[in-house]
Amino acid sequence: MNFTETDLGFTQEKDGYLIFFGKNSATLDQIKQAYPELTFRTVHQKHTDVCVPSSPDSGEVIADAHFTDEARVALVVKTADCIPLLVYSKKQNLILAIHAGWRGVENQITAKSFVLAKMQEAEVFVGPHILQQSFEVDLDVKEQLEKVYLQHTEKSEAQVFISRDSNVFIARDNKFYVDLKTILEKQIQSTAIPFHLHELTIDTVSDTRLHSYRRDKQTSGRNLSFITRLKS
């Protein structure tokens, strides 16, 4: 992926859209100073499956995804190991920003958001998050995510999946390592909406340029990401 690294984060302009994945050095005030032409909007994230239309008051709304067709409005999501998804449809002048932790993936927030926003096509950018080698979970979480994964797997594929180990769920020493991005991709496929997936493959746990709750616990901050359409 052709991202440019700056002091604040990783940026890419494509089709008149700006995609930004922030580092741990970037505060919202600093980002606003770097992009004074943009209006920044957030939502009150709570690991829900809720997606809302963006508005000037949406920062008070409990949701984990928001969308708009307004130009120069930057939709922000905050993460610290969870997946930031930044999405646009050039055909519709539509942007969508999603915060998807493992609970969001379990509750299928991405597929629900695509449907609610009435996406007809999508360029999907997956930002830095906890990668499989760092995402160690117990059996109960593995089973919850496995159930969701199998919902979007063809019956013949599911039989093969059950009969042998899958690369999505790797077992080691009574622990499991889960590939959240692949589960999420399956969920997008289930909507039948044409999409292209782009990934900035950086593990938040092992890369100290980024905040990680798993690594730093209560002292962790949040990585700020946003997407905007630059022209009316």
C-alpha positions as CSV (number, residue, x, y, z in Angstrom):
1,M,0.0,0.0,0.0
2,N,1.3,3.4,-0.9
3,F,1.1,5.2,2.4
4,T,3.4,8.1,3.3
5,E,4.7,8.1,6.9
6,T,4.8,11.4,8.7
7,D,5.4,12.4,12.3
8,L,1.7,12.1,13.0
9,G,0.8,9.0,11.1
10,F,0.4,7.2,7.8
11,T,-1.5,9.0,5.0
12,Q,-2.7,8.2,1.5
13,E,-4.7,10.2,-1.1
14,K,-6.7,8.1,-3.5
15,D,-9.6,9.1,-5.8
16,G,-9.9,12.5,-4.0
17,Y,-10.2,10.9,-0.6
18,L,-7.7,11.2,2.3
19,I,-7.0,8.2,4.5
20,F,-5.1,8.8,7.7
21,F,-4.0,6.2,10.4
22,G,-2.4,8.0,13.3
23,K,0.6,7.2,15.5
24,N,0.8,7.4,19.2
25,S,2.4,10.8,18.9
26,A,-0.7,12.3,17.3
27,T,-3.3,14.1,19.4
28,L,-6.6,15.3,18.0
29,D,-5.5,18.9,18.4
30,Q,-2.3,18.3,16.5
31,I,-4.2,16.6,13.7
32,K,-6.6,19.5,13.5
33,Q,-3.7,21.9,13.3
34,A,-2.2,19.8,10.4
35,Y,-5.5,19.8,8.5
36,P,-7.2,23.1,9.3
37,E,-9.5,22.9,6.3
38,L,-11.3,19.9,7.7
39,T,-14.2,19.5,10.1
40,F,-13.5,16.6,12.5
41,R,-16.3,14.5,13.9
42,T,-16.2,11.6,16.4
43,V,-18.7,9.2,18.0
44,H,-18.8,7.9,21.6
45,Q,-17.3,4.5,21.1
46,K,-18.5,1.6,23.4
47,H,-17.8,-1.6,21.4
48,T,-21.3,-1.6,20.0
49,D,-22.7,-2.7,16.6
50,V,-24.2,0.7,16.1
51,C,-23.6,2.8,13.0
52,V,-25.1,6.4,12.7
53,P,-25.2,9.2,10.1
54,S,-22.5,11.8,11.1
55,S,-23.7,15.1,12.4
56,P,-22.2,18.0,14.4
57,D,-23.5,16.4,17.6
58,S,-22.5,12.8,16.9
59,G,-19.7,13.0,19.4
60,E,-22.3,12.5,22.1
61,V,-23.9,9.6,20.3
62,I,-23.0,6.0,21.4
63,A,-21.9,4.3,18.3
64,D,-18.8,2.6,16.8
65,A,-19.3,3.6,13.1
66,H,-20.5,6.7,11.3
67,F,-20.9,7.8,7.7
68,T,-21.5,10.9,5.6
69,D,-21.5,12.2,2.0
70,E,-20.3,15.7,3.1
71,A,-17.0,16.9,1.7
72,R,-14.2,18.0,3.9
73,V,-15.8,16.3,7.0
74,A,-13.3,14.0,8.6
75,L,-14.8,10.9,10.3
76,V,-12.6,9.8,13.2
77,V,-12.2,6.5,15.0
78,K,-10.1,5.8,18.0
79,T,-8.3,2.4,18.5
80,A,-5.7,0.7,20.6
81,D,-5.5,-2.9,19.1
82,C,-9.0,-2.8,17.6
83,I,-9.3,-2.5,13.8
84,P,-9.8,0.9,12.3
85,L,-11.7,0.6,9.0
86,L,-11.9,3.6,6.7
87,V,-14.2,3.2,3.7
88,Y,-15.3,5.2,0.7
89,S,-17.5,4.8,-2.3
90,K,-16.4,7.1,-5.2
91,K,-19.7,6.3,-7.0
92,Q,-21.7,7.7,-4.0
93,N,-19.4,10.3,-2.6
94,L,-19.8,8.4,0.6
95,I,-17.4,7.8,3.5
96,L,-17.7,5.4,6.4
97,A,-15.4,5.0,9.5
98,I,-15.6,1.9,11.7
99,H,-14.1,0.9,15.0
100,A,-14.1,-2.9,15.1
101,G,-12.7,-4.8,18.1
102,W,-13.2,-8.5,18.6
103,R,-16.7,-7.7,20.1
104,G,-17.5,-5.6,17.1
105,V,-16.4,-8.4,14.8
106,E,-18.5,-10.8,16.8
107,N,-21.5,-8.5,16.4
108,Q,-20.8,-8.0,12.7
109,I,-20.6,-4.2,12.9
110,T,-18.8,-3.9,9.6
111,A,-21.5,-5.8,7.5
112,K,-24.3,-4.0,9.4
113,S,-22.6,-0.6,8.7
114,F,-22.3,-1.3,5.0
115,V,-26.0,-2.2,4.8
116,L,-27.1,0.8,6.9
117,A,-25.0,3.3,5.0
118,K,-26.4,1.7,1.7
119,M,-22.9,1.2,0.3
120,Q,-23.1,0.2,-3.4
121,E,-19.4,-0.4,-3.7
122,A,-16.5,0.1,-1.3
123,E,-12.8,0.8,-1.1
124,V,-11.9,-0.6,2.3
125,F,-8.7,0.4,4.2
126,V,-7.8,-1.7,7.2
127,G,-5.4,0.1,9.5
128,P,-2.9,-1.0,12.1
129,H,-4.4,-3.4,14.7
130,I,-3.5,-6.4,16.8
131,L,-2.4,-9.1,14.3
132,Q,-2.9,-12.8,14.7
133,Q,0.5,-13.5,16.2
134,S,-0.3,-11.1,19.1
135,F,-4.0,-11.8,19.5
136,E,-4.0,-14.6,22.0
137,V,-7.4,-15.6,23.4
138,D,-9.0,-18.3,25.5
139,L,-11.3,-21.0,24.3
140,D,-14.5,-19.1,25.0
141,V,-13.5,-16.1,22.8
142,K,-12.2,-18.4,20.1
143,E,-15.5,-20.3,20.0
144,Q,-17.5,-17.1,19.8
145,L,-15.5,-15.8,16.9
146,E,-15.4,-19.2,15.2
147,K,-19.2,-19.3,15.3
148,V,-19.4,-15.9,13.5
149,Y,-16.8,-17.0,11.0
150,L,-18.7,-20.1,10.1
151,Q,-21.9,-18.2,9.5
152,H,-20.3,-16.7,6.4
153,T,-18.5,-19.8,5.2
154,E,-20.1,-22.1,2.6
155,K,-21.3,-25.5,3.9
156,S,-18.6,-27.5,2.1
157,E,-15.9,-25.1,3.3
158,A,-17.3,-25.3,6.8
159,Q,-16.9,-29.1,6.8
160,V,-13.3,-28.8,5.8
161,F,-12.8,-26.0,8.4
162,I,-14.2,-28.2,11.2
163,S,-12.2,-31.3,10.1
164,R,-8.8,-29.6,10.4
165,D,-7.1,-26.6,11.9
166,S,-7.8,-23.3,10.1
167,N,-5.2,-20.6,9.6
168,V,-7.7,-18.2,11.0
169,F,-7.6,-20.0,14.4
170,I,-4.2,-21.3,15.4
171,A,-3.9,-23.4,18.5
172,R,-0.8,-23.4,20.6
173,D,-0.3,-24.4,24.3
174,N,-4.0,-24.3,25.1
175,K,-4.3,-20.8,23.7
176,F,-5.7,-19.6,20.4
177,Y,-4.4,-17.0,18.0
178,V,-7.2,-15.4,15.9
179,D,-7.0,-13.5,12.5
180,L,-9.6,-10.9,13.0
181,K,-9.1,-9.3,9.6
182,T,-10.0,-12.4,7.7
183,I,-13.2,-12.9,9.7
184,L,-14.1,-9.3,9.0
185,E,-13.4,-9.8,5.3
186,K,-15.7,-12.7,5.2
187,Q,-18.4,-10.6,6.8
188,I,-18.0,-7.9,4.1
189,Q,-18.3,-10.6,1.4
190,S,-21.6,-11.7,2.9
191,T,-23.1,-8.4,2.0
192,A,-22.5,-9.0,-1.7
193,I,-21.3,-5.4,-2.1
194,P,-18.4,-5.2,-4.4
195,F,-15.3,-4.1,-2.5
196,H,-11.5,-3.9,-2.7
197,L,-9.6,-4.4,0.6
198,H,-6.4,-2.5,1.3
199,E,-4.3,-3.2,4.4
200,L,-1.6,-1.3,6.3
201,T,-0.1,-4.4,7.9
202,I,1.3,-3.2,11.2
203,D,0.9,-5.0,14.5
204,T,0.0,-2.5,17.2
205,V,1.2,-4.8,20.0
206,S,4.8,-5.1,18.7
207,D,5.2,-1.7,17.0
208,T,5.9,1.0,19.5
209,R,4.9,3.8,17.1
210,L,1.4,2.9,18.0
211,H,-0.7,2.6,21.2
212,S,-1.6,-0.9,22.3
213,Y,-4.0,-1.7,25.2
214,R,-2.8,-5.3,25.3
215,R,0.8,-4.2,25.6
216,D,0.4,-1.1,27.9
217,K,-2.9,-1.9,29.7
218,Q,-4.4,1.1,31.5
219,T,-1.6,3.5,30.4
220,S,-2.4,3.0,26.7
221,G,-3.7,6.0,24.8
222,R,-5.7,5.7,21.5
223,N,-4.6,5.8,17.9
224,L,-6.7,8.3,15.9
225,S,-7.6,7.6,12.3
226,F,-9.8,9.4,9.9
227,I,-11.2,9.5,6.3
228,T,-12.4,12.5,4.4
229,R,-13.5,13.5,0.9
230,L,-11.4,16.4,-0.1
231,K,-13.5,18.0,-2.9
232,S,-17.2,18.9,-3.2
